[in-house]
Amino acid sequence: MPAYYLEIATVALGLVLLMLEAFLEKVDKRTIGWIALVGLLGIFLAATVFVQEAPDAANCGFYCADKLALFYKKLSLVAAIIVIIMGMEFTPVLSRYLAGEGKQGGIGEFFCLPVFVTAGLMLMASANDLLAIFVALELVTISFYILVAYMRRNVGSLEAGVKYLILGALSTGFFVYGVAWIFGVTGQTDLAKIGEVLHQLPEGTKLATFFAFALLLVGLGFKIAAVPFQIWVPDVYQGAPTPVTAFLSVGSKAAGFIVLIRVLQPFLGAEATAEQVRSILLVVAGATIIYGNFAAIAQTNSSGCSPTPAFRTSASPPRSRQRRAEELHLLGRRWFSTSATYLLMTLAAFLVLTAIRVHLGGDELSNSTGFAKRSPFAFAMVVSSVSLAGVPTAGSSASSSSSPPPPTTGISARCSSSLPLVLPPVSITTSRSSALMFSGTTQNPETPVLISGVARNALGVLVAGILILGVYPKPILAMLP
């Protein structure tokens, strides 16, 4: 079965859900969530059993169905399934802040929009053209504009929606302007053809190429919340509904990363631009790691203190075109294996936070005091929190097993030669500050925190995945080329 059938089925599912929500007026709106859950599970099974890597994946053109794209499609479907489960747990809070008619007015659409977001994420995984990337990005972003501001009677949600809308539109402008400059320099929007042009880049167009790269990096830096484009994260995360925050933290960030990897390939594969691009990424990644962890220390809201994700870079000297292609492949493999366990850890934490917000009336860190006495699921929060604080996971195991050789010459070599001096203090401070995020203590009544059977089973699967993949990452690595 062709891979694009998955996107078609997902969009069709979203349209069916909208029609059911409109015409089934007297039905419990959580039924829409159950239908969405069953539909997404069916699509995931189809992606696992019936869809295989395209035989010409190396020359995919506009739509790429390689193994990495299929892996990310499955990752997006898993994230959407867990978010739908969170949404069904979150309906009591939604009902208080929606202005629809009746107690369940507006609940049904809340389960429809994540399906369309998933379609955009899946298309983004296969997009190999700047125009296709832009269309997929906007499908995801516009849906998130609505979801972030969904609690219309909550001032924090409305404020978060306005900030996300304004800054999101600004970042989109940067990205489109960068696409225009790239097309002006290379005459192409296909990423593979752009790479071919950059290999023979005339000396007079080098400055314009780097300017175009800077514009693209600004636009995508907003999507992945990289420093210095992360200002929107705390307010949006805190104001949005908790399931939406989870989806933003996992789905939106992962979408930005896969697009960034595909966009970076032409620049990192060309000798004329590879050295400078690696150095820029090294600086941005280090700044994001440090700022994201230290900024989270002062946060008192559990959603707002979600650590700003940072990407790792592969610094290496100028080599042959084939060697650079191998290193780019290892970079993609490393990030995808890390993102799989990051998804498990983050979704497990937010699933528990959803229950805390529903039963205890808020998601402040103080609400989780004595959580072990309130709920039997405190162990899940401990596992996810410790994992997020820096305990090695499957991603780090895969990274160490697929790292390219260190550089020996050039700017990137000088930067990476100082890594033995820089990385230990950075690792210590970021791990300590990540652990401090969960250390607030105040006295609160020991109100029981319970979740439904479906959410309980989903939480068990997530925790089991964290523990198993932390010591045995081969199932994830087997899904990657």
Buried (B, 14 or more C-beta within 10 A) or exposed (E): EEBBBBBEBBBBBBEBBBEBBEEBEEEEBBBBBBBBBEBBBEBBEBBEEEBEBBEEBEEBEEBBBBBBBBBBBBBBBBBBBBBBBBBBBBBEBBBEBBEBEEEBBBBBBBBBBBBBBBBBBBBBBBBBBBBBBBBBBBBBBBBBBBBBBBBEEBEBBBBBBBBBBEBBEBBBEBBBBBBBBBBEBBEBBBBBBBBBBBBEBEEEBBEBBBBBBBBBBBBBBBBBBBBEBBEBBBBBBBBBBBBBBBBBBBBBBBBBBBBBBBBBBBBBBBBBBBBBBBBBBBEBBBBBBBBBBEBBEEBEBBBBBBBBBBBBBBBBBBBEEEBBBEBBBBBBBBBBBBBBBBBBBBBBBBBBBBBBBBBBEEBBBBBBBBBEEBBEBBEBBBBBBBBBBBBEBBBBBBBEEBBBEBBEEBBBBEBBEEBEEEEEEBEEBBBEBBBBBBEBEEEBEEEEBEBEEBBBEBBEBBBEBBBEBBEEBEEBBEBBE
